Amino acid sequence: MTNDTRGDDRSPMVIRTPNDLISAVPYLLGFHPQSSLVAVGSGGPHGTCAMRVDLPPPGLWPVGDDPEEVAAEAIAERIAEAMARNGFPLALLVGYGPAARVTPLIDATVPALAESGVLVREVLRVEGDRFWSYLCHDPACCPAEGTRFDITTTAVAAQATLDGQVALSGRAELARTVAPIGGMSRESMRLATRRAEGRLFGWVEEALDPAVVQSRIVGDGLVFVRDLMCRVDAGGTVPTDDEVAWLGVMLTHLRVRDEAWVRVDMDRLDHHIEFWREVLRRVERGYAAAPACLLAYSAFSRGDGGLANVALERALDADPEYSMAHLLRDLISAGFPPSEARLRMTPAELAEAYGESAGPDTEREAG
């Protein structure tokens, strides 16, 4: 089961009808969900949150007296806990898939939310181009064969398009936006990576002392990252292959990685997301964990849990034990709002935490 959340860093969407709700969900998530249960929390201190969970595959329910009920209750409790923890007084539920797979989750989630003090205002199931309401039993407005809908004609879709929001066709398409490049571009990056690794090996052969090499990596890496982040903040040009390759090598050192982390500018998240997406797609697989996590952090800080999750999948594919990836995944899975996950530390404070004296760059920023 995967979990995708999206925060509230977008224009408010006015949801008055089931059509509006179905239209809003793809823009809240960033993609059109399939085989999913989506819970939309509203009215809380953090605005609106859309949380998506996969429907458990048939035949893979946990073992228990009633396997389906056990699985449904576990997922329901997770949704209810996240909504209540973040102070959402209202929730709307939309299940995507056949009734046999959606209804057990709905039947468990509605009472779980009620027990957590969250009022459920709407509960729908969507399959194909029709929806069914679990709360309406009037055949005049909610017939047994379902109600047709067309999200392209709603005011919600029009407003989202006007705001520049995009809903991809599915989560797989979202994952492709962070997939490695191929073809001649990949071969060019392989050559650049060999040059970057050769440069580092040259340092090792020259120094013959691990401490000296580590000090040189930190010194060179910090200057390099600070320069790149200044370019990102200014909306600078796309980095060259050699810059991407050298950055990938430098980010393997946690001090350098943390410097890049602390310099993600909350006022320029779009710039940082596009930069780290570009780096992630171009670095060789062995160097993907750090840039993938930095993309995930930037995306989640903007409220884009879907992009954050597919980036974390890239990170864990490169390094299943990468601690930053597990930290971010735990925060997202627990339903923490993006504002609570942001790193509240300046570059000068980071340098102090590492026991370093503040250089001219950090002293200027601290002032």
C-alpha positions in Angstrom: 0.0 0.0 0.0 1.3 3.4 -0.9 0.3 6.7 0.6 0.1 10.0 -1.3 -0.7 13.3 0.3 -1.0 16.8 -1.0 -1.1 20.0 1.1 -2.8 23.3 0.6 -0.3 25.5 -1.4 -2.9 26.1 -4.1 -5.9 28.3 -4.7 -9.0 27.2 -2.7 -11.4 24.9 -4.5 -15.1 25.3 -3.9 -16.7 21.9 -3.7 -20.5 22.0 -3.7 -21.5 18.8 -5.6 -20.2 15.2 -6.1 -19.1 16.4 -9.6 -17.0 19.1 -7.9 -15.4 16.6 -5.5 -14.6 14.1 -8.3 -13.1 17.0 -10.4 -11.0 18.3 -7.5 -9.3 15.1 -6.5 -6.9 14.8 -9.5 -5.8 18.3 -9.0 -5.4 17.9 -5.3 -3.2 14.8 -5.8 -1.6 15.9 -9.1 -2.8 12.8 -10.9 -6.0 10.8 -11.6 -6.2 8.0 -9.0 -7.0 4.4 -9.7 -7.7 1.5 -7.3 -7.5 4.0 -4.5 -9.3 5.5 -1.5 -8.9 9.3 -1.3 -9.7 11.2 1.9 -10.0 15.0 1.5 -9.7 16.8 4.8 -11.0 20.4 5.0 -11.6 23.2 7.5 -8.4 22.6 9.5 -5.6 24.9 10.5 -3.5 23.7 7.5 -6.2 24.3 4.8 -7.0 21.3 2.7 -5.3 17.9 2.5 -5.9 15.0 0.1 -4.6 11.6 1.3 -4.6 8.6 -1.0 -4.1 5.0 -0.2 -4.0 2.0 -2.6 -6.8 -0.5 -2.4 -5.1 -3.7 -1.1 -4.8 -6.2 -4.0 -7.2 -9.1 -4.0 -5.7 -12.1 -2.2 -3.1 -10.1 -0.3 -5.2 -9.2 2.8 -3.4 -9.8 6.2 -4.1 -13.1 8.0 -6.8 -12.9 10.6 -10.3 -14.1 11.6 -11.7 -11.9 8.8 -8.8 -10.9 6.6 -10.7 -8.2 4.7 -12.1 -6.6 7.8 -8.6 -6.6 9.5 -7.0 -4.9 6.5 -9.8 -2.4 6.1 -9.7 -1.4 9.8 -5.9 -0.9 9.7 -6.1 1.4 6.7 -9.1 3.2 8.2 -7.4 3.9 11.5 -4.4 5.3 9.7 -6.6 7.7 7.7 -8.6 8.8 10.8 -5.4 9.3 12.8 -3.9 11.5 10.2 -7.0 13.6 9.7 -7.6 14.1 13.5 -3.9 14.8 14.2 -3.9 17.6 11.7 -7.1 19.1 13.0 -9.4 18.5 10.1 -13.1 18.7 11.4 -14.5 17.6 8.0 -13.7 14.8 5.5 -14.9 13.7 2.1 -14.2 10.2 0.8 -13.9 8.9 -2.7 -13.2 5.3 -3.6 -11.9 4.4 -7.0 -12.7 0.8 -8.2 -15.3 -2.0 -8.0 -17.6 -2.1 -5.0 -16.2 -5.4 -3.8 -12.8 -3.7 -3.2 -14.0 -0.2 -2.2 -16.9 -0.9 0.1 -14.9 -2.7 2.9 -12.6 0.3 3.2 -15.5 2.7 3.2 -17.4 0.7 5.8 -14.3 0.8 8.1 -13.2 4.4 7.4 -16.5 6.2 8.0 -16.9 5.0 11.7 -13.2 5.4 12.3 -13.3 9.1 11.3 -16.4 9.6 13.4 -14.7 8.1 16.4 -11.9 10.5 15.9 -14.2 13.5 15.8 -14.1 14.0 12.1 -17.5 14.6 10.4 -17.8 12.8 7.0 -19.7 15.1 4.6 -19.6 13.0 1.4 -18.8 9.4 0.5 -18.5 8.3 -3.2 -17.4 5.4 -5.3 -16.1 6.1 -8.8 -15.8 3.5 -11.5 -15.4 4.4 -15.2 -17.5 7.5 -15.9 -20.1 6.9 -13.2 -20.2 7.5 -9.4 -22.3 6.1 -6.6 -23.0 7.8 -3.2 -22.9 5.8 0.0 -24.9 8.5 1.8 -27.8 9.1 -0.7 -30.4 6.4 -1.1 -32.8 8.3 -3.3 -33.0 6.6 -6.7 -34.3 9.8 -8.2 -30.9 11.5 -7.8 -28.6 8.5 -7.2 -29.8 5.6 -9.4 -28.6 2.0 -8.9 -26.7 2.1 -12.2 -24.7 5.1 -11.0 -24.6 8.8 -12.1 -22.6 9.8 -15.1 -20.0 12.6 -14.6 -17.7 14.8 -16.7 -15.0 16.5 -14.8 -13.9 18.6 -17.7 -17.0 20.8 -17.6 -16.9 21.7 -14.0 -15.9 25.1 -12.5 -13.4 23.3 -10.3 -11.5 22.0 -13.4 -11.7 25.4 -15.0 -10.2 27.1 -12.0 -7.5 24.6 -11.6 -6.5 25.0 -15.3 -6.5 28.7 -14.9 -4.2 28.4 -11.9 -1.8 26.3 -13.9 -2.5 23.1 -12.1 -1.9 19.8 -14.0 -3.5 16.4 -13.3 -1.4 13.6 -14.9 -3.1 10.5 -16.2 -2.0 8.4 -13.3 0.6 7.7 -10.7 2.7 5.9 -13.3 2.9 9.0 -15.4 4.0 11.0 -12.3 6.7 8.4 -11.6 8.0 8.9 -15.2 8.6 12.5 -14.5 11.5 11.4 -12.2 12.7 8.4 -14.2 16.3 8.3 -15.4 17.0 9.9 -18.8 18.1 7.5 -21.6 19.7 7.4 -25.0 22.7 9.6 -25.8 22.0 11.9 -22.8 22.5 8.9 -20.5 25.7 7.9 -22.2 26.9 11.6 -21.9 26.2 11.4 -18.1 28.1 8.1 -17.8 31.2 9.7 -19.2 30.7 12.8 -17.0 30.4 10.5 -14.0 33.6 8.8 -14.8 35.3 12.1 -15.0 33.9 13.1 -11.6 34.9 9.9 -10.0 38.4 10.2 -11.6 38.7 13.6 -10.1 37.9 12.3 -6.6 40.2 9.3 -7.0 43.0 11.7 -7.9 42.4 13.5 -4.6 42.7 10.1 -2.8 46.0 9.2 -4.6 47.4 12.7 -4.0 46.6 12.9 -0.3 46.9 9.3 0.9 45.1 10.3 4.1 41.3 9.8 4.4 41.0 12.8 6.8 42.6 15.1 4.3 40.4 13.8 1.5 37.2 14.2 3.6 38.2 17.7 4.5 38.8 18.5 0.8 35.4 17.0 -0.1 33.6 19.2 2.4 35.5 22.3 1.5 35.0 22.0 -2.2 31.5 20.6 -1.9 30.2 23.4 0.3 31.4 26.1 -2.0 30.1 24.2 -5.0 26.6 23.6 -3.4 26.4 27.2 -2.3 27.1 28.5 -5.8 24.6 26.1 -7.3 21.9 27.0 -4.8 22.4 30.7 -5.6 21.9 30.0 -9.2 18.7 27.9 -8.4 17.3 30.7 -6.3 17.9 33.1 -9.2 16.2 30.8 -11.7 19.5 30.0 -13.3 20.5 27.9 -16.2 20.3 24.1 -16.3 23.5 22.6 -14.9 26.0 20.9 -17.2 26.6 17.2 -17.3 29.9 17.7 -15.4 28.2 19.8 -12.8 25.5 17.2 -12.2 28.0 14.4 -12.0 30.3 16.2 -9.6 27.2 17.2 -7.5 26.2 13.6 -7.3 29.6 12.6 -6.1 29.8 15.4 -3.5 26.3 14.7 -2.1 27.5 11.3 -0.9 29.1 13.2 2.0 26.4 14.0 4.5 27.8 17.4 5.4 27.5 18.5 1.8 24.1 16.9 1.5 22.9 18.7 4.6 24.2 22.0 3.1 22.0 21.5 0.1 19.1 20.5 2.3 19.2 23.6 4.5 19.4 25.8 1.5 16.1 24.7 0.0 14.4 28.1 -0.2 10.7 28.0 0.9 10.0 31.1 -1.2 11.4 29.5 -4.4 10.2 25.9 -4.1 9.3 25.6 -7.8 12.9 26.4 -8.7 14.3 23.8 -6.3 11.8 21.2 -7.4 12.7 21.5 -11.1 16.5 21.7 -10.2 16.4 18.5 -8.1 14.2 16.7 -10.6 16.7 17.5 -13.3 19.6 16.3 -11.2 17.8 13.1 -10.2 16.9 12.2 -13.7 20.5 12.7 -14.9 22.7 11.3 -12.1 23.8 7.6 -12.3 21.7 5.3 -10.2 24.4 4.9 -7.5 24.2 8.7 -6.8 20.4 9.0 -6.9 19.5 8.7 -3.2 20.5 12.2 -2.1 19.1 14.3 -5.0 15.9 12.1 -4.8 15.5 13.0 -1.1 16.1 16.7 -1.8 13.5 16.6 -4.5 11.1 14.8 -2.1 11.7 17.4 0.6 11.2 20.3 -1.8 8.0 18.7 -3.2 6.5 17.9 0.2 7.3 21.4 1.5 5.2 22.7 -1.4 2.4 20.3 -0.4 3.0 17.8 -3.2 3.1 14.4 -1.5 2.6 12.5 -4.7 5.8 13.8 -6.3 7.6 13.4 -2.9 6.6 9.7 -2.8 7.7 8.8 -6.3 11.0 10.6 -5.6 11.4 8.6 -2.4 10.9 5.4 -4.4 13.8 6.4 -6.5 15.9 7.1 -3.4 15.1 3.7 -1.8 15.7 1.9 -5.1 19.3 3.4 -5.1 19.9 2.8 -1.4 17.2 0.9 0.6 18.9 2.0 3.9 19.1 5.7 3.2 18.0 7.3 6.4 16.8 10.6 5.0 14.4 8.7 2.7 13.0 6.8 5.6 12.6 9.9 7.7 10.7 11.7 5.0 8.5 8.7 4.2 7.6 8.3 7.9 6.6 12.0 8.1 4.4 11.7 5.0 2.9 8.4 6.0 2.0 9.8 9.4 0.1 12.6 7.8 2.2 15.5 9.1 1.4 18.7 7.2 4.3 20.1 5.1 4.7 23.1 7.4 5.7 20.7 10.2 8.3 18.9 8.1 10.3 21.9 7.0 13.9 22.2 8.2 14.1 25.2 10.5 17.9 25.8 10.5 20.0 28.4 8.8 23.3 27.6 7.0 25.2 29.3 9.9 23.3 27.1 12.5 24.1 24.0 10.4 27.8 24.9 10.4 27.7 25.4 14.1 26.0 22.0 14.6 28.9 20.5 12.7 31.4 22.3 14.9 32.7 24.6 12.1 33.6 28.2 12.3 31.3 30.4 10.3 32.8 31.4 7.0 32.0 34.7 5.1 29.0 33.1 3.4 27.3 31.8 6.5 28.1 34.9 8.6 26.4 37.0 5.9 23.3 34.9 6.0 23.2 34.7 9.7 23.2 38.5 9.9 
